[in-house]
Amino acid sequence: MASLLSRFAAFFLVASVIPLLMAQSDGVPGFEGQWKPAKAIRAGQEIDSEHLAKITVSISGKSIAISEPGKTEKASFSDAKAGNPGTIDLVTERDGKSVVLEGIFELKGDELALCFSKLSEKGTRPKSFEATSDSVTLLRLKRVK
C-alpha cells in the first residue's frame, strides 16, 4: 500500500507540474498558484479522500511541487499546447534518468483536469479524461483561494 501511494504521489506531482509550466511557456493563463486535488483516479481506482486531503500542489513558472506529510516531489514540463483538450509533457526523474510523460489538460476557471500516461514511451498520450487502464492517471484539481 505504501508503495502504491508513493507511486501515486510521484505521478501526481509530475502531472501537476506540467500544466503550470505550460501556462508560462505558451502564455496560457491560470496555472500558477496553489491547488488541492478534488479527485484522482489511477488504473480505474479512485484515491480515497482522506489521502487527497493531505496533498497540496504548487505551480510556479515551469515547476510543480506536490507535497504530502513528510515529503515533497518536484517536476517540470517541457511542452504544452492550448487546445481542446490541451496537451502537455511532464518531465520527471525515474531511477536517476529524466523521462517524459505525455498528458492532456483542461482549465476551467479554478478547476484543472490533468490526465497522463505513466508510460514514458512516445505516442502514449491519453485521448480523453478517463483512467480506466493501468497506465493512465486522472487528476482533478481545485485552486486554493
SVG drawing of the C-alpha trace seen along z (x, -y; Angstrom):
<svg xmlns="http://www.w3.org/2000/svg" viewBox="-14 -35 35 37">
<polyline fill="none" stroke="black" stroke-width="0.4" points="0.0,0.0 2.8,-2.4 4.5,-1.7 1.2,-2.4 0.7,-5.7 4.3,-6.6 4.0,-5.9 0.7,-7.8 2.2,-10.8 5.2,-10.9 2.9,-10.7 0.6,-13.3 3.5,-15.7 4.7,-15.2 1.2,-15.7 0.7,-18.9 4.0,-20.4 3.4,-20.1 0.3,-22.3 1.8,-25.1 4.9,-25.2 3.0,-25.0 1.0,-28.1 4.1,-30.1 5.8,-29.0 2.8,-29.2 1.0,-32.1 -1.9,-30.0 -3.0,-31.9 -4.3,-30.3 -1.9,-27.5 0.3,-29.3 -0.8,-29.0 -1.8,-26.6 -4.0,-23.6 -5.8,-20.8 -6.8,-17.5 -10.6,-17.1 -10.4,-13.7 -7.7,-11.3 -8.2,-8.0 -5.3,-5.7 -5.8,-2.5 -9.5,-2.7 -9.3,-3.1 -10.3,-6.3 -7.8,-7.5 -9.6,-8.0 -10.5,-11.5 -8.5,-11.1 -5.3,-10.8 -6.2,-13.5 -6.8,-16.0 -3.2,-15.7 -1.8,-16.6 -1.0,-20.2 0.2,-21.2 2.2,-24.3 2.8,-25.6 5.3,-28.4 6.8,-29.1 7.8,-25.8 8.0,-24.0 5.5,-22.0 5.8,-20.7 3.5,-18.1 3.6,-17.9 2.3,-15.5 3.3,-14.9 7.0,-14.1 7.9,-14.7 7.7,-16.9 8.2,-15.8 9.1,-18.2 8.8,-18.2 8.7,-20.4 7.2,-20.4 8.9,-20.5 6.0,-21.2 2.4,-22.4 -0.1,-23.5 -3.5,-25.0 -6.4,-23.1 -9.5,-21.1 -8.0,-19.4 -4.6,-21.0 -1.5,-18.8 1.4,-18.8 4.5,-16.8 5.8,-16.3 9.5,-15.9 10.4,-13.9 13.0,-11.5 12.9,-7.7 15.8,-5.7 18.1,-8.6 17.1,-9.3 14.9,-12.0 11.7,-10.8 8.8,-12.5 5.2,-11.6 2.6,-12.6 -0.7,-14.2 -3.7,-16.3 -5.2,-19.1 -8.3,-21.3 -8.5,-24.5 -12.0,-25.9 -11.9,-28.8 -10.5,-27.4 -10.6,-23.8 -7.8,-22.0 -8.1,-18.5 -4.9,-16.5 -4.7,-13.1 -1.3,-11.5 0.2,-8.3 2.6,-6.8 4.4,-5.2 7.4,-7.1 7.1,-5.9 6.2,-8.4 2.7,-8.0 1.0,-7.1 -0.8,-10.4 -4.4,-9.8 -7.2,-10.8 -9.8,-11.6 -10.1,-12.3 -10.5,-8.7 -8.2,-6.5 -9.6,-3.0 -6.2,-1.4 -3.3,-0.6 -1.1,-3.1 -3.3,-6.3 -3.9,-8.7 -6.6,-11.4 -6.3,-14.3 -9.0,-16.9 -7.6,-19.9 -9.2,-23.0 -7.5,-26.2 -6.9,-27.2 -8.3,-30.7"/>
</svg>
